[in-house]
């Protein structure tokens, strides 16, 4: 297995990867959902509950809209 040259910063590779950017965008949506749902309930619902709720209700349409937006740009 070859190692990347020393001048390549692993952090830069990670931040510039498509997979990481998608993860960050999804995480941002989950945190936003957590905030909205917590405000509605008047208490912190927690990340895990927000994650599961968002995945069940919003993940598929969000991904489809994101994919469609990428095709038009």
Secondary structure, 3 states (H helix, E strand, C coil): CCCCCCCCCHHHHHHHCHHHHHHHHHHHHHHHHHHHHHHHHCCCCCHHHHHHHHHHHCHHHHHHHHHHHHHHC
